[in-house]
């Protein structure tokens, strides 16, 4: 089948590349000439493990191309996917649908034959019907259907998630649209991956409900971690014991400095807003949003204690600033709350991240970037682990402690232990939801 993918951001590019690997002819469209030039040179503008190799293979096979010409891409396409940004709208917390509606109108003016317009972007319930209205108004003669096909891609594991999904959700209004979507996902159907076909509104709601529930699990275990610190329990053991219950499961029960990224923050806010608009408050989701911000502030207090009550004049090494490992994504990362608070309080910050510098330099002014963890630790009064990149899991802690001015560690991802840190020479160690070695002052 011929597919046009509007938008070459994270979702659009990964989806377009993977669809081409299914054997479809895919044209990826973007208005940013810099992105298109990079892609045509074989360069991937985002960091996602394995994406460069998969993209090169399908470009070479002639199944994948890139263009700024939306009309050319849409002409003759069986399906056109909208995969543009839906950021949180300033002022009211709702998803900004400006780019979605603009894309729908352009598609309407470019299409001439029957086409299924598929919303891949995360959009509020009812958006696909609005997309249908926009298309019908822009081109009343066009024969078309709309479909909702939300994405469930984890950054850092997106290709696996696309090729081996827990499920594919497809919302349609007609058998004709369902047939097109079934053909697009036929390679997954043949391998018995579940395809959930439903109405438009249910498909839209599934995405928000799933992300809000996962954000709730993260926030719940972070609250439990705070209580564990007060009562002397170990949140890692608590999480393990909880996760063994099949009704709960062990995923997303890892305590840390709060959730971030491209999905959870904006999707929880959007769901809360949808509930308010329909006089059906999402009280749990609203609490999750509030508590997640409190978690980040609690981390700042923890770091201040490790610095003897004041950041002023302290040198602090920070390991990792992306919201999770195996991505260069900085959107709503805990580091964007924590690091500026340290800088604003007079600390000198040395940062290292395997992929975060490209975005981080603009987002974290006033910090020094180092090439590795040992350089970031040199001369530091405190070392903070913010993102659990694999290369931070097996550090020579004795070397790190020796290089520091005062060997204090804040392990905000629980990748070490108080015993291991003490054996390496750290005189103070703190983590999330566990007992550490209390600071004696710097």
N, C-alpha and C positions, 0 to 999 in steps of 0.2 A: 504494500500500500504506500501511497505518497502522503507524507506527514509534514506539516509546517509547524515549527516550534517558535512561538513568539516570546523572546526573552532568553538571553544566554547567561542568566545568573546561575546560582547554585542548582536550583530545581530544573530550570530549562535546559541547561547544558548537560547535566547528568542524564536527564530523561531522554533528550535528543540522541545522545551518544548510545545509550542502551537500546533505544528503539531501532537505531540503525544496525546494531549488533543482532537484533532479532531478524534482520533481513529487509526491513522497510527502507524506502528512500526518504531521507530526512533532510530538510533545509532548516537551519537554525537562523533566526532573524534577530537583529539587535540594532538600535539606533546609534549606539556608541561606536564610532569608527575605529577607535583604539582597540576595543575588544575584537571587532571583526578582523582587523589587521593581525592581531596576535593569533587568533584562531586559524587564520589562513596560513600563517607561518608555522602552524603546528604547536603553538604555545598555549597552555591552559591558564586562563586568568585567575583561577581559584586553585587552592590546594586540596586535592582529594586523591588519596592513594589509588594508583592504577588507572586513573582517568586519562592521563596522557597517552598511555599505551593503547588503551581501548579506542580512543579517539583517532589516533594515527592509523590503526588497523582499518577502521571503517572509512576514513577519508581515502586511503589507498585503494580500498575496494570500490570506491565510487558511490557509496551509499550515503555519505554525509558531506554536506556543503554548508557554507556560511555566507550570509548576505545582509545588506542593509535594505534591500528592495523587498518590502513586505508584499507588494502586489504580485511580484514574480513568484514568490514562495507560495502564496495562497492559491494562485491560479492552477486549477486542476488537482488540488489537494483533496484527499478523501477526508482528512481530519486536520483541523487547525487547533493546536493547543495554546492556550494563553497561560504563560508562566512568568508573568511580570510581578514586580514587588507590590505588596499590600502592607506598607508600614503602618504603625500606629499613628492615627491622625492626631495632630497636636490640638490639645484643648479638651477633647471629649473621650479619648481612649478607644474610639472605634477604628476599624481597619479603613485605610484610605484606598478607595476603589478608583481613583482617578486614572491610573494606568490601565486597569482592567477595562474600564468603559471606553477609553481611547482606543485600545487595541481592538475591542469589539466593533467599534465604528469603522476602523480602517479595514478590518476583515470583511465587513459587509460591503464596502465599496469596491473591494478587490475581487471578491468571489463571483463566479458566474454560474457554476453548476452546483448541484447538491453537495453539501458539505456538513460535517458535524463539527461544531465549535465546542471545544472541550476546555473547561476551566480547570487548570492544574494548580493555579495559585490558591492559597487558603483564603476563603472569602466568607463573609457572614451568611447566615441562612436567608435565602430569598434572592441572593445575588444572581444566580443563574437565570432566574425568571426576568430580572432586570436586564441582563445581557441579551436575552431573547428580544426584549422590547426595543433595546438600542439597535440591534441588527435589523429588526423588522422596520423600524422607522427610517433607518439609513438606506435600506434597499428593499422596498416592499415586494419586489418581484422575486427575490432570492428564495430558493428552495433549500431549507436548512433545518437542522436540529441542534439543540444544545445538550451538553452532557457535563456532569460533574465528576472529576476524577482526582480527588485529593491525593497528595503525595505523603508518604510515610518514610522518608529517607533520613537516616542518621548521618550527620556529617562525620566523615572518617570511615564510614562503612556503607556508603551510599550505593555503590555498585552491587554489592552483595544483597542489600535490601531490595534493590530493583529486580535483580535476577532471581532472587530466592525470597520472595515476600511472604510475610505472615498471611497477607490477604491483599487483593486488589479491590478497591471500592469504586463502583461505577454507578452514577445516578443518571437515569435517562427518562424520557417521556414517551418514547416510541420504540416499537420493535425494530424499525429500520436503524435507528441510532444504536440500539443494543447490538445489532448484527455487526455494525462497523467496529464498535469497541471490542466485541468478541474476536474479530479477525485481527485487530491490532495486538491483542494480548494472547493470541492463539498459542504462541510458544510456551507461555506459562500454563495455560489450560491443559495442554498436552502432557505437561509434567505434574499435573494434579495439584498445582497451587490454587487455593480457593479464590474464586472471583465472586464478590458480593455485588449483585445487581439490585438496585433499589431506586426509589424516587429521588428527585433532585434535593429536596430539603433534608432527607435522611442522610444522604451522602455528605452534604455540607456539615451537618451536625456531628457525624461520626468523627470527622477530623478534629473539631474543637473539643468534643467530649474526651477523645483519646488523649490529646495533649494536656488538657486540664487535669485529667486523672493522673498522668505521669508526673506533672508538676506537683500535684498534691502528695504523691508518694515521697518525692524528694523533700518537700517542705515538712512533711510529717516526721521523717527520720531526722531532719535537722532540729526539729523541736525536741524530739526524744533525746538527741545527742546533748542538747543543753541541759536537760534534766539529768542525764547520766552523769554529767560532770558534777552536778550538785550532790547526787546520792552515792557516787562512787562506783557506778556501773560502767561497763565497757560497751559502747554502742556497736562495735564490730561484732561482738558476741550476741548482742540483742538483735542486730540485723540478721545474723546467720540463723538464729533461732526462729525469728519471724518468717524468714524466707523459705524455711523448710515446709511451711504450711502451704499446700498447693493452692489454697484459696487466696493466698497473698502473693507468693512468688518472691524470688530473691532479687529481681532486677529493679533498679531505681531506688534501692534502699542503702545507698552509700552516702554517709554524712559528708558535708563539705561546706564551702562558703556561700552556698546559694546557687540556684539555677540561673542560666543565662542563655545566650544563643539567639538564633534567628526565629525560633518558633514559640517556645514556652512563654516568654514575656509578652509578646504581642498577642498571642492567641488567648491567653488567660484574660488579658485586658479586654479583648474583643468579645469574648464570651460573657464577661461581666456586663459589658455595655449592652449586648443583645438582651440579656435578662432584664436589665433596667428598662429598656425600651418596650418590653412586652409585659411589664409589671410582674415579673417573675424573677426576683433577685437571686442571683447565683451566690448565695452567702458563703458557701465553702470556698468557691473560687476567689471571691473577694478577700477572704481571710488568707488564702494562700499567697495572693499578691502582697498583702500587707506584711505577712510574716517573712516572706522571702527578702524583703527590703530590710527588715529588722535583723535577719541573719547576717547580712553583709556588715551592718553597723556593729553587730556583736563581734565580728572578726576584728574590726578596728580596735575595739576595747581590749581584745585578747593580745593583740600586737603591742598595744601601749603598755600593758602590764609587763610584757617581756622586755620592754625598753625602760623599765624602771619608772613608768608614769609619764614619760614625755618623749616625743619623737625629735624634739629640737636638737639639731647638731648630730643626730645619730646617722650612721651609714647602714642602709638596709639593702640586702640582696634579695631580689624577687625572682623566683624560678617559675616561669610560665605566666602568660597573660591572656592567651586565647581562652574562650569559655570552656573548652574541652580539648583533649589531645587529638592529634591527627587531623587538625583543621587550622586554617589561618583566620578563622572567623572571630572577630572581636565584639560582635553585636551583643550588647547587654551583658558582657562578661563581668564577673565579680571584680576583676582587676580595675575596671573603669570607675568603680566606687571606691575601692580600697586604696589603690596607688595614689590618686589625686589627694586623698585625705592625708596620706603620709607626707607628700610633697608640700601640701598646704600647711602642715604643722612643723615644717622646718627640717624634715629628714632629707638626706641625700640618698637617692635611689639608684641602684644598679640593677638592670633588668636583663634577663636572657630568655629567649623562647625560640624553639626550632623554626617556627613559621610565622610568628606574630609580629616581627619587626616592620614588615611592609605596611600594615595598617596601623600598628601600634605607635609608630613615630609621630603621626599626626594626632592620635587620640590621647597620648600620654606625654604631654610636654613637660620638660623639666627633669627627665630621667636620663641616665646614661645607659647605653646599650652595650652589653658585653657578649663575647662570642660563645661562652660556655658557663656552666654553673660554677666552676672553680674561680673564674675571673670575677663573676658577680659576688662571690663570697669573700674575696680577698679584702681584708681590712674591715669587714662588716661587723656591726654590733648585733645584727639579727639577720637570720636567713629565713625567708618565707617561701614555702612551696604552695603555689596557687593553682597550678595545672599539672596533672599527673602524667606528663610525657614519660614514655618508657625510659628515656635516657636519664631521668631524674630518680628512677627507682633503684638504680644500682650504683650510686655514687660512692666513691672512696670517702666515707664520712670522716675518717681520721685526717685525711688530707684537707678536707673542707674545714674541719674544726681548727686545725693548725693554722690555716690561712686567715682565719677570722680574728678580728680584734677582741671580740667577746663571743665565745661560741654558744649562741642561743639560737634555737630553731623553733619556728612556728610551722608545723606540718599540717596544713589545712586540707590535705587529702588523705591523711592517715596511711601513708605508704611506708613509714618506719614505725618504730616503737620507742618508748622512753628508755627501755633497757638497751636497745641497740645504739641509740644516740648517746647514752651515758658511757657505754663501753668505748665509743669512738672519741670521747673527750668533750662532749657537749655538757655544759654545766646547767643549762636550762633547756627544757623541751616541752612543748605543748602541742596538742592536736585537737581533734574534734570528738567530743563525747567520750574521752578516755582520761585517765589520770596521767599527768606528766610530772616532770621534775619542776617544782615551783622556782620562779626566778628569785635570786637573792639581791638583785639590783645591779645596775651597770655603773 
